[in-house]
Amino acid sequence: MANYSNNIDEPVDDLIFESIKPTSPKSFFLFAGAGSGKTRTLVNVLERFKIEFGKNYKLKNKRIAIITYTNAAADEISHRLEYSSIFNISTIHSFCWELIKNFTSDIKAWIEQNLNIEISELEEQQSRSRDLNNKTSISRAQKIESKKKRLQALENIQKFIYNPNGDNITKDSLNHSEVISIGADFIKSKDLFKQILMNRFPVILIDESQDTKKELIEALFELESHNDGKFTLGLFGDTMQRIYADGKENLRMGLPDTWVKPAKKMNHRSKSRIIDLMNKIRKDIDGQEQFPRLENTGGIVRFFAVSRLQDKFEIEEQIRQIMKEETSDEKWVGDLSDVMTLTLEHHMAARRMGFSTFFDPLYAVDKLKTGLLDGSSSSINLFTKIVLPLYNAHLKNNKFEIANIVKQHSHLVNKQALQNEDNKLDIFHSTNEKVNAFLSLWNEDNHPSLAEILKKIQETNLFKVTSTLKLVSQRVGIDSDENFEDDETMEDDEVLLAWDEAMKANFSEIIKYNEYINEKSKFGTHQGVKGLEFDRVMVIIDDVESRGFMFSYDKLFGIKPLTSTDQKNVDEGKETGIDRTLRLFYVACSRAKESLAIVCYSDSPKELKNNVINYKWFTEDEVEIID
C-alpha cells in the first residue's frame, strides 16, 4: 500500500457496531493483528451500543457477554466501560462456570459418564501392559484408583464448587478443563441450556478467539448456525497469535458467507522496522500485512547467535550494553534499565531473577502449577500475603501497620479469641512479644530460610498454617504440637517432596517471586505477555534450558533436522512444532515498540547466523555471533 493514512481502520468500528445491533444481528470475525487497537475498537463499539440500546437491554434483563483471555484484560475493559451492568466481562472459565453452576444433577451425570469412559480406557491400556511394575503401569493404576474414588464420592456431592483462579483439589470441585468441556457439551446438547444462554446473552464477543478451546468454539459455531438472525457471535483474533494447541486451527477459514469479516491493517504499537520483521515472519503463513503509523518510522532489531557454552548472565548483560550503544538509549542498562526480558518458560525467569530454589520444585508438580503461577495457593499465601507485608512493615519500623496485619491475620487476637477473655491487655502484650520474636528472624539484615520462618510460626502459634505446611513442618524436623485432621485437601508424597525442597529457599526468593507473579518485575514469558507492549524487549531463546517439547527454535532456524513425525505431519498438512514455534516467535517479537534484541543460544552459532539471514528476516548487519 503506497499511500495510506493513520485512519485506514475507521470503517471497522462501524461494521462491528452494525453486526451487534439488536435490529440486524450478524456474526463476525475481526482480524486484529498485534498492536492493531483491538481493545479500542471493542470499547468504542460497546460505548456506542450502551448509548443507543442500553436502556432497552436493561429493561429486558439482557447483557452482552465479553469473554477475555486474562483477568487483567477483563478488569481493563470493565474499567473503560465504567462497569456498566449491560456488559458481562469475564474470562472464559468464569463465563462457563456461571452458566453451568446451577445444573448440579446434569454436571454429576456428565462427570459420571466421563469417569466411566476414562476408567474403561485406562483399564484397557493396563490389560495390554507387559509389565505391571514399570513406572507407566504403576502411574496408570494410581489414576484408575483415583478416578474410581471420585466416582464413589459423586453420590454424596450436593453442590459443585469451582474457583477460576485456584487449584480446585477438593472432591466437590471441578477442574479448569472440565468446566470448559461441560459448558461446550451443554451448549450442544441441552435445549433449555441453549435457550437460557441466548436469552441472557444475545451477543457473545470473544477476545483472543484463536486460543479459545476448540470444543467450546465449535459448540458456539453450531449454536450460531441454528439461530441466524437471533444471536451474534463475534470473534476477535489473529490466527498467527494462536500459541496453544487446543485452540481451533485456521479459525478464519471456512466461515459462512453470512459472517462479516473485517480486518484491521494498522499497527499502532511498533516502529516500522519491527513491523517489517513481523510481516516477513508471517508472509508465507497467511500473507496478512500490517502498516505502521506514519510517524512510527525507524526502530532497531538485532539477532544475537550465542554459543551455549557462554555464561548466560554475563552474555545477556553484554548484549544490553550493545543495545544501548546501537539505540543510543540509556534505558537498556544500569539503574535506568527498563527492558522486558521474555523467556520461554517461567523457570528460566526464576533462575535469572534468583528465586529458582523456591520455584522449581513446586513448578515441577502439575497440581501445584496454577496456584504457583497466579499466587492463589493458600500455602504460598502464608509467605506472600502475611509474612511479606509484615517484613515490609518491619523494614519501615511501622508498628501501626505491623499491628494491623497481625490483627487481620492472627487467630490469637481475632474477635472470637478475645470475646470471652477478661484480661485482653495480657493477650495483646503476649501477642506483641511473639510478633517481636518472629520479626527478630530478620535482625542484622538476616534473610531466614522458609523452613526457619515456618518453625518460628509454629513456635509462636502466631498464624494458622495449611495442612500441607503442617505436614511439611513435621517432615523437615519442625516440632508442632498442633493436631490436625486428615482432610480432602491432604497432599500426596509428590507435593510434600516438592515443598520439602522449596522450604530450603531463602526468604529473599519470596520477595522476588512475588514481584514476578504480580507482574512487577521486568521478566515474562513469550506466551504470557500476549496483548502487552514494551519499549524495549529482549527475547531469550534456548531450547535446552527451556526443557520444553511443544516448541523447537532449533528446528525453526534449521539447526536440527525434522523428525520423521515432523515430516509426516508436513506431508499430511498437519500442524508441527515448527508451526507453533513460529507463531510464538511472532508473538514475542511483536511486543516491542522501539527496539528488539533476540538472544538465541545454540550449539552452532555460525550456522544459526547464516540460516536466519537466508530467511531474509534479518539483514547481515543485524545479526551478530557471540561464541
DRENNURO-241322 format. One line per 10 residues: number of its first residue (from 1); their letters; for each residue y, x, z of C-alpha. Coordinates in nm, 3 decimals. Example, Ala and Ser with C-alpha at 12.3 -4.5 7.8 and 13.67 -1.06 7.14 Angstrom:
REM residues 2
1	AS	-0.450,1.230,0.780  -0.106,1.367,0.714
END
This chain:
REM residues 627
1	MANYSNNIDE	0.000,0.000,0.000  0.304,0.183,-0.127  0.568,-0.039,0.028  0.538,-0.246,0.341  0.738,-0.346,0.646  0.661,-0.345,1.017  0.631,-0.724,0.994  0.339,-0.741,0.750  0.122,-0.923,1.006  0.366,-1.203,1.091
11	PVDDLIFESI	0.177,-1.471,0.889  -0.135,-1.410,1.101  0.013,-1.581,1.409  0.083,-1.897,1.207  -0.273,-1.902,1.067  -0.424,-1.876,1.416  -0.193,-2.144,1.555  -0.284,-2.385,1.276  -0.652,-2.324,1.350  -0.633,-2.426,1.716
21	KPTSPKSFFL	-0.411,-2.734,1.670  -0.591,-3.044,1.806  -0.496,-3.234,1.489  -0.666,-2.994,1.248  -0.911,-2.762,1.429  -1.067,-2.481,1.233  -1.279,-2.189,1.341  -1.167,-1.837,1.260  -1.246,-1.467,1.274  -0.942,-1.244,1.316
31	FAGAGSGKTR	-0.999,-0.884,1.212  -0.787,-0.686,1.455  -0.833,-0.310,1.444  -0.731,-0.061,1.709  -0.369,-0.090,1.819  -0.304,-0.395,1.600  -0.134,-0.602,1.869  -0.423,-0.847,1.907  -0.326,-0.945,2.261  0.033,-1.002,2.150
41	TLVNVLERFK	-0.089,-1.241,1.878  -0.314,-1.422,2.125  -0.034,-1.467,2.379  0.224,-1.572,2.117  -0.007,-1.838,1.974  -0.105,-1.976,2.315  0.254,-1.990,2.437  0.340,-2.193,2.128  0.038,-2.416,2.191  0.147,-2.475,2.551
51	IEFGKNYKLK	0.490,-2.593,2.438  0.360,-2.834,2.174  0.032,-2.959,2.322  0.027,-2.851,2.687  0.121,-3.188,2.840  -0.137,-3.376,2.636  -0.406,-3.125,2.731  -0.323,-3.168,3.100  -0.340,-3.547,3.075  -0.680,-3.531,2.909
61	NKRIAIITYT	-0.802,-3.260,3.151  -0.883,-3.023,2.865  -0.845,-2.646,2.856  -0.860,-2.358,2.613  -1.121,-2.100,2.715  -1.016,-1.740,2.656  -1.304,-1.501,2.708  -1.213,-1.137,2.760  -1.417,-0.821,2.790  -1.287,-0.700,3.128
71	NAAADEISHR	-1.133,-0.841,3.444  -0.825,-0.627,3.379  -0.777,-0.786,3.037  -0.821,-1.134,3.187  -0.560,-1.058,3.455  -0.315,-0.922,3.196  -0.341,-1.229,2.970  -0.321,-1.467,3.268  -0.004,-1.295,3.383  0.155,-1.309,3.039
81	LEYSSIFNIS	0.072,-1.679,3.009  0.222,-1.742,3.354  -0.111,-1.866,3.492  -0.087,-2.196,3.304  -0.358,-2.443,3.406  -0.444,-2.536,3.046  -0.591,-2.189,2.990  -0.920,-2.077,3.142  -0.917,-1.698,3.117  -1.225,-1.507,3.231
91	TIHSFCWELI	-1.493,-1.256,3.140  -1.799,-1.378,2.952  -2.019,-1.356,3.264  -1.774,-1.558,3.474  -1.739,-1.815,3.195  -2.114,-1.868,3.158  -2.168,-1.886,3.532  -1.903,-2.156,3.573  -2.076,-2.356,3.301  -2.431,-2.334,3.436
101	KNFTSDIKAW	-2.394,-2.303,3.816  -2.440,-2.674,3.892  -2.755,-2.708,3.678  -2.982,-2.580,3.956  -3.304,-2.755,3.852  -3.257,-2.652,3.488  -3.193,-2.292,3.592  -3.503,-2.296,3.809  -3.714,-2.429,3.520  -3.572,-2.163,3.285
111	IEQNLNIEIS	-3.645,-1.880,3.528  -3.996,-2.009,3.596  -4.077,-2.023,3.227  -3.920,-1.683,3.162  -4.103,-1.518,3.452  -4.438,-1.657,3.338  -4.379,-1.519,2.988  -4.276,-1.177,3.122  -4.574,-1.161,3.361  -4.815,-1.253,3.080
121	ELEEQQSRSR	-4.670,-0.985,2.852  -4.687,-0.720,3.124  -5.045,-0.814,3.217  -5.143,-0.795,2.851  -4.993,-0.446,2.829  -5.167,-0.348,3.154  -5.504,-0.465,3.022  -5.469,-0.221,2.732  -5.379,0.075,2.954  -5.632,0.358,2.951
131	DLNNKTSISR	-5.520,0.496,3.287  -5.401,0.256,3.557  -5.298,0.550,3.774  -5.040,0.701,3.540  -4.669,0.659,3.603  -4.618,0.389,3.339  -4.906,0.174,3.462  -4.805,0.205,3.827  -4.447,0.106,3.737  -4.576,-0.187,3.531
141	AQKIESKKKR	-4.795,-0.304,3.822  -4.493,-0.295,4.052  -4.294,-0.504,3.804  -4.574,-0.761,3.783  -4.591,-0.787,4.162  -4.213,-0.815,4.192  -4.195,-1.094,3.932  -4.481,-1.283,4.099  -4.298,-1.266,4.432  -3.985,-1.402,4.270
151	LQALENIQKF	-4.189,-1.681,4.109  -4.326,-1.780,4.451  -3.979,-1.773,4.607  -3.834,-2.008,4.343  -3.952,-2.330,4.505  -3.758,-2.256,4.825  -3.428,-2.190,4.649  -3.184,-2.477,4.696  -2.894,-2.326,4.501  -2.848,-2.010,4.297
161	IYNPNGDNIT	-2.568,-1.762,4.356  -2.407,-1.507,4.130  -2.127,-1.252,4.157  -1.994,-1.133,3.817  -1.880,-0.810,3.982  -2.171,-0.746,4.216  -2.529,-0.621,4.226  -2.690,-0.967,4.277  -3.003,-0.839,4.452  -3.095,-1.131,4.679
171	KDSLNHSEVI	-3.381,-1.367,4.593  -3.149,-1.661,4.521  -2.918,-1.466,4.288  -2.916,-1.439,3.910  -2.862,-1.109,3.737  -2.598,-1.046,3.469  -2.836,-1.069,3.176  -2.991,-1.395,3.298  -2.654,-1.568,3.327  -2.578,-1.495,2.960
181	SIGADFIKSK	-2.928,-1.587,2.841  -2.933,-1.914,3.036  -2.586,-2.005,2.910  -2.693,-1.938,2.549  -3.014,-2.136,2.586  -2.839,-2.437,2.741  -2.577,-2.439,2.463  -2.854,-2.451,2.205  -3.098,-2.690,2.370  -2.924,-2.933,2.606
191	DLFKQILMNR	-2.722,-3.216,2.453  -2.549,-3.306,2.780  -2.450,-2.944,2.833  -2.306,-2.922,2.480  -2.101,-3.235,2.533  -1.966,-3.117,2.868  -1.873,-2.783,2.713  -1.684,-2.928,2.415  -1.511,-3.199,2.622  -1.389,-2.942,2.869
201	FPVILIDESQ	-1.310,-2.667,2.616  -1.231,-2.798,2.265  -1.118,-2.443,2.184  -1.307,-2.126,2.279  -1.146,-1.791,2.195  -1.350,-1.471,2.236  -1.186,-1.130,2.253  -1.390,-0.820,2.156  -1.634,-1.063,1.995  -1.827,-0.781,1.825
211	DTKKELIEAL	-1.960,-0.676,2.168  -2.038,-1.025,2.296  -2.411,-1.063,2.340  -2.579,-1.165,2.016  -2.774,-1.458,2.158  -2.458,-1.619,2.302  -2.257,-1.571,1.981  -2.539,-1.725,1.776  -2.561,-2.022,2.015  -2.187,-2.083,1.976
221	FELESHNDGK	-2.218,-2.047,1.597  -2.485,-2.317,1.597  -2.272,-2.544,1.817  -1.972,-2.497,1.588  -2.172,-2.566,1.272  -2.276,-2.911,1.401  -1.927,-3.002,1.520  -1.699,-2.907,1.234  -1.353,-3.056,1.287  -1.421,-3.131,1.655
231	FTLGLFGDTM	-1.443,-2.784,1.801  -1.270,-2.450,1.738  -1.447,-2.119,1.786  -1.203,-1.830,1.749  -1.325,-1.471,1.734  -1.101,-1.168,1.774  -1.263,-0.840,1.691  -1.327,-0.528,1.493  -1.685,-0.454,1.389  -1.601,-0.081,1.390
241	QRIYADGKEN	-1.546,-0.106,1.764  -1.889,-0.252,1.840  -2.029,0.001,2.084  -2.314,-0.191,2.250  -2.648,-0.253,2.084  -2.681,-0.615,2.200  -2.374,-0.730,2.004  -2.413,-0.914,1.673  -2.423,-0.683,1.372  -2.195,-0.748,1.075
251	LRMGLPDTWV	-2.025,-1.029,1.265  -1.766,-1.094,0.996  -2.018,-1.113,0.713  -2.170,-1.444,0.613  -1.922,-1.669,0.793  -1.888,-2.018,0.638  -1.618,-2.069,0.375  -1.454,-2.322,0.607  -1.364,-2.045,0.851  -1.020,-1.886,0.842
261	KPAKKMNHRS	-1.048,-1.506,0.810  -0.709,-1.339,0.859  -0.667,-0.964,0.912  -0.405,-0.759,1.094  -0.317,-0.445,0.899  -0.055,-0.281,1.116  -0.139,-0.026,1.386  0.147,-0.033,1.637  -0.007,0.232,1.864  -0.064,0.562,1.690
271	KSRIIDLMNK	0.122,0.818,1.483  0.038,0.834,1.114  -0.194,1.140,1.129  -0.413,0.972,1.390  -0.428,0.651,1.187  -0.516,0.857,0.879  -0.812,1.004,1.072  -0.923,0.656,1.181  -0.908,0.529,0.821  -1.115,0.824,0.700
281	IRKDIDGQEQ	-1.380,0.771,0.970  -1.437,0.409,0.869  -1.375,0.449,0.494  -1.742,0.445,0.395  -1.832,0.178,0.652  -1.618,-0.122,0.564  -1.312,0.014,0.385  -1.074,-0.151,0.632  -0.743,0.033,0.638  -0.453,0.028,0.881
291	FPRLENTGGI	-0.090,0.126,0.836  0.140,0.294,1.085  0.474,0.156,1.183  0.736,0.307,0.955  0.886,0.511,1.238  0.548,0.645,1.358  0.524,0.948,1.133  0.356,1.274,1.235  0.108,1.317,1.518  -0.126,1.608,1.593
301	VRFFAVSRLQ	-0.506,1.613,1.559  -0.723,1.915,1.645  -1.100,1.965,1.647  -1.250,2.243,1.861  -1.605,2.357,1.787  -1.716,2.523,2.111  -2.031,2.715,2.198  -2.236,2.551,2.474  -2.260,2.893,2.638  -1.893,2.878,2.733
311	DKFEIEEQIR	-1.766,2.777,3.077  -1.654,2.419,3.016  -1.383,2.413,3.282  -1.222,2.732,3.153  -1.251,2.626,2.789  -1.101,2.283,2.844  -0.807,2.436,3.029  -0.764,2.686,2.744  -0.764,2.402,2.491  -0.500,2.217,2.688
321	QIMKEETSDE	-0.285,2.531,2.662  -0.344,2.546,2.285  -0.248,2.180,2.250  0.069,2.242,2.448  0.170,2.514,2.202  0.064,2.314,1.893  0.250,2.000,2.001  0.540,2.159,2.191  0.453,1.906,2.460  0.464,2.038,2.818
331	KWVGDLSDVM	0.259,1.744,2.945  -0.062,1.895,2.813  -0.078,2.142,3.104  0.030,2.219,3.458  0.187,1.996,3.717  0.332,1.776,3.442  -0.008,1.724,3.283  -0.065,1.370,3.160  -0.377,1.386,2.945  -0.653,1.125,2.935
341	TLTLEHHMAA	-0.987,1.303,2.915  -1.270,1.094,2.771  -1.630,1.188,2.848  -1.947,1.039,2.706  -2.092,0.947,3.044  -1.950,0.883,3.391  -2.139,1.174,3.544  -1.951,1.414,3.314  -1.622,1.287,3.460  -1.769,1.307,3.812
351	RRMGFSTFFD	-1.856,1.674,3.755  -1.509,1.759,3.622  -1.330,1.572,3.899  -1.557,1.705,4.171  -1.746,1.403,4.309  -2.088,1.450,4.148  -2.277,1.520,4.476  -2.194,1.166,4.585  -2.204,1.002,4.243  -2.504,1.145,4.058
361	PLYAVDKLKT	-2.789,1.032,4.288  -2.657,0.674,4.307  -2.585,0.660,3.934  -2.946,0.753,3.862  -3.072,0.427,4.018  -3.031,0.130,3.784  -2.988,-0.134,4.054  -2.703,0.066,4.212  -2.504,0.134,3.894  -2.299,-0.186,3.878
371	GLLDGSSSSI	-2.183,-0.168,4.239  -2.109,0.204,4.200  -1.902,0.168,3.882  -1.698,-0.135,3.983  -1.669,-0.047,4.352  -1.836,-0.368,4.470  -2.119,-0.205,4.666  -2.089,-0.306,5.032  -2.237,0.028,5.144  -1.982,0.225,4.943
381	NLFTKIVLPL	-1.704,-0.005,5.062  -1.755,0.122,5.416  -1.616,0.453,5.294  -1.363,0.332,5.034  -1.226,0.017,5.198  -1.233,0.116,5.566  -1.274,0.492,5.621  -1.045,0.600,5.335  -0.750,0.379,5.440  -0.798,0.500,5.798
391	YNAHLKNNKF	-0.793,0.860,5.678  -0.475,0.800,5.476  -0.302,0.635,5.773  -0.416,0.926,5.992  -0.260,1.176,5.750  0.072,0.993,5.778  0.031,0.959,6.156  0.090,0.588,6.106  -0.054,0.445,6.427  0.056,0.093,6.340
401	EIANIVKQHS	-0.143,0.100,6.016  -0.445,0.250,6.194  -0.438,-0.031,6.449  -0.405,-0.287,6.170  -0.709,-0.151,5.982  -0.921,-0.146,6.297  -0.812,-0.499,6.388  -0.908,-0.616,6.039  -1.248,-0.447,6.015  -1.386,-0.370,6.361
411	HLVNKQALQN	-1.608,-0.622,6.539  -1.500,-0.470,6.870  -1.158,-0.634,6.861  -1.210,-0.943,6.648  -1.134,-1.290,6.783  -1.495,-1.358,6.876  -1.524,-1.036,7.076  -1.203,-1.100,7.267  -1.248,-1.471,7.323  -1.442,-1.458,7.647
421	EDNKLDIFHS	-1.307,-1.130,7.781  -1.072,-1.137,8.077  -0.968,-0.775,8.057  -0.862,-0.745,7.695  -0.647,-0.441,7.769  -0.956,-0.238,7.863  -1.120,-0.333,7.534  -0.817,-0.220,7.336  -0.800,0.103,7.536  -1.171,0.172,7.484
431	TNEKVNAFLS	-1.148,0.095,7.112  -0.847,0.324,7.078  -1.043,0.610,7.235  -1.325,0.551,6.985  -1.079,0.549,6.696  -0.932,0.881,6.811  -1.281,1.026,6.845  -1.364,0.909,6.494  -1.043,1.047,6.340  -1.099,1.381,6.512
441	LWNEDNHPSL	-1.350,1.448,6.233  -1.052,1.537,6.013  -0.870,1.763,6.259  -0.756,2.101,6.128  -0.790,1.984,5.766  -1.165,1.945,5.801  -1.342,1.721,5.548  -1.665,1.598,5.707  -1.976,1.502,5.513  -2.058,1.135,5.466
451	AEILKKIQET	-2.357,1.185,5.696  -2.125,1.312,5.972  -1.895,1.014,5.921  -2.184,0.770,5.939  -2.312,0.940,6.253  -1.973,0.905,6.420  -1.952,0.538,6.322  -2.294,0.482,6.476  -2.198,0.671,6.793  -1.872,0.484,6.842
461	NLFKVTSTLK	-2.004,0.149,6.709  -1.658,0.103,6.556  -1.772,-0.075,6.241  -2.073,-0.268,6.125  -2.278,-0.091,5.861  -2.512,-0.234,5.599  -2.886,-0.246,5.645  -2.918,0.019,5.375  -2.695,0.264,5.562  -2.872,0.188,5.889
471	LVSQRVGIDS	-3.199,0.289,5.727  -3.036,0.596,5.577  -2.894,0.696,5.915  -3.245,0.694,6.061  -3.380,0.895,5.768  -3.115,1.167,5.796  -3.164,1.202,6.171  -2.878,0.991,6.298  -2.970,0.813,6.616  -2.897,0.445,6.622
481	DENFEDDETM	-2.982,0.203,6.896  -2.878,-0.095,6.690  -3.160,-0.320,6.583  -3.154,-0.498,6.252  -3.376,-0.741,6.074  -3.564,-0.671,5.755  -3.380,-0.899,5.516  -3.390,-0.984,5.147  -3.149,-0.710,5.058  -3.359,-0.435,5.215
491	EDDEVLLAWD	-3.374,-0.144,4.977  -3.675,0.041,4.837  -3.751,0.413,4.855  -3.570,0.492,4.530  -3.246,0.352,4.668  -3.287,0.523,5.005  -3.368,0.860,4.849  -3.054,0.832,4.638  -2.844,0.759,4.944  -3.010,1.047,5.131
501	EAMKANFSEI	-2.868,1.281,4.866  -2.531,1.108,4.839  -2.472,1.142,5.215  -2.459,1.521,5.173  -2.128,1.486,4.989  -1.801,1.594,5.143  -1.554,1.314,5.218  -1.314,1.460,4.962  -1.555,1.330,4.698  -1.493,0.972,4.814
511	IKYNEYINEK	-1.121,1.025,4.756  -1.183,1.144,4.401  -1.447,0.878,4.331  -1.209,0.606,4.450  -0.937,0.734,4.216  -1.182,0.728,3.926  -1.323,0.377,3.966  -0.977,0.235,4.029  -0.857,0.397,3.706  -0.601,0.611,3.887
521	SKFGTHQGVK	-0.744,0.933,3.751  -0.697,1.089,3.409  -1.064,1.052,3.320  -1.253,0.776,3.143  -1.548,0.725,2.909  -1.548,0.682,2.533  -1.674,0.325,2.588  -1.473,0.231,2.895  -1.125,0.281,2.751  -1.160,0.035,2.467
531	GLEFDRVMVI	-0.835,-0.162,2.448  -0.633,0.107,2.627  -0.393,0.365,2.488  -0.259,0.705,2.597  -0.003,0.951,2.462  -0.240,1.248,2.485  -0.617,1.224,2.457  -0.889,1.487,2.493  -1.231,1.368,2.373  -1.522,1.564,2.525
541	IDDVESRGFM	-1.841,1.565,2.319  -2.163,1.722,2.443  -2.499,1.557,2.375  -2.680,1.793,2.614  -2.451,1.732,2.911  -2.435,1.356,2.849  -2.816,1.325,2.871  -2.800,1.004,2.670  -3.024,0.875,2.392  -2.816,0.594,2.237
551	FSYDKLFGIK	-2.569,0.834,2.074  -2.604,1.167,1.896  -2.297,1.360,1.786  -2.521,1.648,1.678  -2.677,1.418,1.419  -2.342,1.262,1.323  -2.194,1.605,1.249  -2.507,1.727,1.071  -2.618,1.983,1.331  -2.950,1.808,1.394
561	PLTSTDQKNV	-3.161,1.652,1.119  -3.252,1.284,1.117  -3.586,1.196,1.275  -3.848,1.009,1.074  -3.749,0.693,1.263  -3.384,0.751,1.175  -3.470,0.795,0.809  -3.689,0.485,0.811  -3.402,0.280,0.960  -3.163,0.418,0.697
571	DEGKETGIDR	-3.405,0.330,0.416  -3.450,-0.022,0.554  -3.077,-0.074,0.606  -3.117,-0.092,0.984  -2.875,0.045,1.241  -2.926,0.403,1.355  -2.798,0.613,1.643  -2.560,0.775,1.394  -2.402,0.436,1.319  -2.349,0.373,1.691
581	TLRLFYVACS	-2.210,0.725,1.742  -1.966,0.691,1.453  -1.826,0.369,1.598  -1.799,0.528,1.942  -1.614,0.825,1.792  -1.375,0.585,1.621  -1.306,0.403,1.949  -1.240,0.727,2.138  -1.009,0.877,1.873  -0.815,0.554,1.830
591	RAKESLAIVC	-0.691,0.561,2.190  -0.442,0.839,2.112  -0.078,0.762,2.038  0.081,1.105,1.990  -0.179,1.384,1.996  -0.558,1.413,1.998  -0.787,1.704,2.088  -1.159,1.670,2.015  -1.374,1.919,2.207  -1.726,1.931,2.068
601	YSDSPKELKN	-1.984,2.158,2.236  -2.254,2.284,2.001  -2.527,2.544,1.962  -2.389,2.611,1.611  -2.006,2.605,1.623  -1.963,2.765,1.278  -2.193,2.513,1.111  -2.015,2.235,1.301  -1.677,2.350,1.168  -1.799,2.362,0.809
611	NVINYKWFTE	-1.957,2.018,0.835  -1.655,1.835,0.978  -1.429,1.996,0.716  -1.671,1.889,0.441  -1.646,1.532,0.573  -1.274,1.558,0.486  -1.182,1.403,0.820  -1.002,1.720,0.923  -0.827,1.995,0.729  -0.933,2.357,0.776
621	DEVEIID	-0.627,2.445,0.984  -0.708,2.153,1.219  -1.050,2.293,1.315  -1.092,2.592,1.549  -1.406,2.771,1.663  -1.434,2.889,2.023  -1.756,3.085,2.077
END
